[in-house]
Amino acid sequence: MRIDKYLWCVRYFKTRSLATTACNKGQVKINGSVAKASKEVIITDKITLRKDQIDFEFKVNDIPKSRVGAKLVDIYRTDLTTKEAFEAREMQRLSQDYYRKKGSGRPTKKDRRDIDDFYEDSEDAW
């Protein structure tokens, strides 16, 4: 089975064209080498997939005939992804949160005064 079809069948991508695009961008590796979308997958291959800034790693256990249900995915692959990869993504998401919501507009007067006070304090230090 082709790698793009396999990734679609085991539900890593919503559509097969998204899987093909990921392969063309070099985000999919089979046994350590970058794979094109037409590369054939065989049992015991180790696949590394970069998606949403997480490096997913899994081993092929079996080849499905068509797209499988979410509960049956573990029959066809063994997940080797480390927990640290998910934790790093969560930490990155949390570090990007600000006290104000994105798109809430210009800074308020209080925000501006806080910024001005910060710059005045830093000038005094020099």
Order of alpha helices (4+ residues) and beta strands (2+ residues): alpha-alpha-beta-beta-beta-beta-alpha-beta-alpha-alpha
